[in-house]
Amino acid sequence: MKRTDYRYRFGLAALFAFLMGSNALINRTGAQSAGAKQIVPGVWFLEGDLKGQGHCNNVIIEMKDYLIIIDANFPSGARLALAEAKKVSAKPVKYVFDTHHHGDHSYGNPVWTKLGATTLAYIGVAEEMKRYEPKRWQETAQQRKDVAELNLSTAEAPKQTFKKSPFVLDDGQRRVEFHHFGWAHTRGDGFAYLPKEKLLCTGDAATNGPYNFVGDGYIGNWPKVMDQALKLDIQHVLPGHGGPGGREILTGERLFMVELHKAVSDAVKAGKKMEDLVNMKDGKPVSASVKLPDSVKNWVGDFFPTQVRDTYEEITQRKPHGEISGGK
């Protein structure tokens, strides 16, 4: 089956965005940022301009002598995140953590490594890049000037990877744990956790709004990944898309996937076919007859027909949807 969802994600996902906040905030050293919001001392959240530029969120973490950036973003997003980092701290960016392999979270890798930073990720991110690249990079370069201008033939994999979870950076002033809890959004999903600050960066394994691309995911396993994350002591959750919040982002994401899987599974058991659940136009899902409870309405949006289709395929073919889509 020919897949167009990835191009759809990074071409039309702009329709579903929250705009970046515009209030200036002052950090503990007196520096000002027009976009970065301080969540706890030394940690700033930058909400990406998804509507205008397709950017993911970034998080800036201040260590004793350096900075950690969560997610490389697209190249243009990387430059914006770097500019914000310079506003809040004079320290150099030493590490950039790719939460997963999708272009809006990793295609900025060359921008950061050229500046001397080390890109870091769970080993599954590099493995996903081998699976899906260079096709996705080349398709994206045809649509995005910032990717094309790098003049590269494929995505740059993270320079440093880890297999054992958690991987820890601790300089005596701050401890940051990098976790992998299993396959949800992608096989390589990574989380950054600050235990002292009770703060979790989730990438797209948990979003705050209707931004869940499930094409490379494992919908049936997604709630189990959220269960693992919820075992941590958490007060602050910084998602890959949407605004910051608390544990309700994790519990809401979990419930959405539970309700989505249950609704489609019940329809399959009742003998419903794909065409009974999803209306297609020009090869793309445009509407769905499946209904979910109001308790998860924050996560239901224009992606929903595609989510229903992909869940139907996962259930009826009895394998994670990422195995169905393969490298296509």
N, C-alpha and C positions, 0 to 999 in steps of 0.2 A: 504494500500500500504506500503510495507516495505521500510524504509528509510535508505539510506547509505550515504546521503549527509554530515551528521555531521562528520562521520569518514573521509570522503573525504576531508572535510574542514581542519581538523587538521592533516591529513596524507599527502595529496598531495598539500595543499595550498602553500607549500614551493616553488613551481614552479613559483609563481607569485610575488616574493618579490623584494623590493629594499634592498640592503645591508646596514647595519648600517654604518653611517659615521665614519671615522677614524681620523679626524683631532683633535688634542688636543686644548681645548678651556680654557681660563682663566676667572674665575668669578671675581666679584668685590672685593672679599677678597683675591685674589691671588691664590686660589686653582685651580688645574688643573684636567680636566676630559678627558679621551681618547675617550669617547663616547657621553657624554651629551653636547648638544649645548645650550648655553644661548640665549634665545629668547628675553627676556627683563630682567632687573635687578631682580634677585631673582627667576627667572623661567627658568627651563632647560628642554629640550626635548631630550629624549633618544629613538632613532628609533630602534625598536625591530628587532632581527635577525630572520625574518620570514622564510627565505630560509633555514637556517641551523637548527633552533631550534623551529620554529613555534611561536615565541614570538610576542606579540603586542607591541605597543609603550608605553612608560611611560612618565609622566611629573612630575617633582619635583618642588613643590611650597614652597618657604621659607616664613614662617610667622615670627612674632617677636621672639617667643620662641620655635618653633617647625616646622616640615615639614609636608606637605601633598603630598601624592603620588597618581597620577591618574592611576588607574587600578592595580590590584594585580598581573596580568600576570599568567603564569604557574609558578610552584614552582622554576624552574631554572631561569626563567626570573625575579622573585621576588628577588632572591639573587643577580642577576646582577644589578637590579635597586637599591637595598640597597647599594651595593658597590659603585655605582655612586653617590648616595646621600651622602655617607660619604666623598667622594672626594670634594664635593662642599660645604658642611656644616657640622659642628659638632653638629648641633641640632638634637634632636630625631625625629623619624617619629611618629606622633601622630594619623594621619588619613590616611586611604587608601580608595579611592573612586572607587567602582566597577561601571563602566559605564553600564555594562549589565552582564548577567549571563553566557555567553559562557566561556569555559574553559581557553582560552588564556587570558581572562581578569579577571577571578575570582578564578581559581583553586589554585592560590598562597595564598589565604586568610589565611590558617593555618600558613604559614611562617611568615606573618606579625603579626597575633594576638599572636603568641608564643613570639614575641619580645615586646609585650605590646601595639601595635598599635590597634586602633579601626577601623574595616572595616565598611564603610558607603555606603549606596546606596538608591535609590528610592525604595519604597516598592515593586514595580513590579519586581525587581530583585529577591527578596526572593520568590515571588509568582511563578516566572518562574522556580526557582530551585525546588520548590515543584512539578511542572508540569513535569519536564524533568529528575529529579534525583530520584534514584541513577544510573539509566541505563547509562547515558552518562559518568558519573564519572568512572564507572566500565569498560566500553568499552575503555575509554581513558587510564586507568591504565594498560590495557593489552598491550598498544602500547607505553606508555611513562614511562620511568624509574623514572623520577622526581615525577610523580604523584603516581606511585606504591609505592615508598619508604616512602611515608607519612603514609602508613598502615592504611588508613581510608576507611570506607565502602561507603562514599558518600561525596559530596561537602560540604564545610563549608559555610553556609549562612552568609551574612553580619551581624555583631553584632548590628549595629544601622541602622535603616531605617527611612525614612520620607515620608509622604503622601502629605503635603502641599508644593507646589513649588512656589518660591524657598526656599530651606533651606540655611541658611546663616552662615558662619563663618567669624567673623570680630574681629580682635584683636587691632584695632586702627591703625595698620600699613598697613594691607592689608585686603581687603574684597574679599571673594570667595563665589559666589552664585552657588548652585547646582539646576539645573532645570530639569524638565520633561516636554517635549512638545508634547507627544503623542507617538503612536506606529509607528515606522519606521522599524528599524532592528530587534527589539524585543519589547515586551510589556513594558519592564522596562527601556528603553533607558534613560540614564542620561547624562547631560552636565555640565561641570564646567566652570563658567564664571567669569573673573576678570574684573570688569567694569572700574577701573582706568587704567589698562593696555590694555584694549580693546582686551582681549585675550579669546578665547573659545576653550575648549577641548571637542571633540565630540564623543569619542569612535568610534564605527563602524557605527553610524548613518550617518557619513560622512567620507569617506576614500579618499585618494589622489592616486587613481590608481584602477586597476581592482580587487578589493578585496571584493566586496559586496556579502556576503552570504545572500540570501533572504528567505531561507527555514522557518525561524521562524518569517518572517517579514509580513508587510502589505504594499505591493508595491503601491497600489493605494493611500494610506495615506501618504507615505514617503515624497512627495513634500510639503505637508501641514506642516509637522514637520520642514522641511528646511525653510519654510516661517516664522515660529515662531522664529527660530534661527536667521534668517536674520533681524529680527526687532531689534536685539541688535546692539549696537555700537561696531563694530568689525574691527580690523586691522590684528590680528594674529589668525590663525586657526591651531590647533594641532590635527590631526586626529588619529584614532585608528590604522591605517596602512597607510604606505606611508609617504612621507616627509611633513614637515611643509609648510604652505603657508598663504594665505589671504582669503578674502571672495570668491574668485574664486573656492575654494574647495566646499563651500556650494552651490553656484549657479550651479556649474558643476554637483554635486551630484543630485541636484534637477532636472536639465534638463535631466540627464541620466534616472532617474526614470520616468519622463514624457514621454520621447521618447520611452522607453521600453514598458511602458503600452499602449501607443498609437499604436505602431507598432503591438503588439500582438492583441489588441482590433480590429484594422482594419482588421487583418487577420481572426479573429473569425467572424466578420460581413460579410466577403467575403466568408464564408462557409468553411474555412480551418480547418482541424482536427490537432490533436497533431502531428501525423506522418508526416503531411505536413510541419510542422515547425521545428521539432526536430528529428535528427537521433540518435537512441539508439544503444548501443552495450553493451552486458552483463548487461543489466538493467540500464545503465547509459547514460545520454545525452552526445554525443561526438561532435555534430556539429548542427548548426542551420541555417535555410534559411533566417531568419529575418535579415534585415539590418538596422543599425542606422546611423544617420548623423555623419560626421567627428567632429562635435562640441562636441561630447561626447566620442570620441575614447579613451580618457585617462581612462575611466571606463570600456571599453570593453576588455575582455581577455578570459582566459580559463574557467572561470565560466559562460560565456555567454549562452551556450546551457542549462545549468541548470536553469539560470535565466529566459530564455524564457519558459521552461517547467513550472516552478513554477508560472510565470505570467499567462500562459494559464490556469492553474488549478484555480488560484485565480479568474480570470475573468469568466470562465465557471461555476464554482461552487458558485460564488457570495458570497464569504466570504474571510477574510484575509487568506493568505497562512499559517500563524501560527496556525490557527484553523484547517486547513486541515491536517497539519503534526502532530498536537496534541502532545502527549508525546512520539511519535515514533522516 
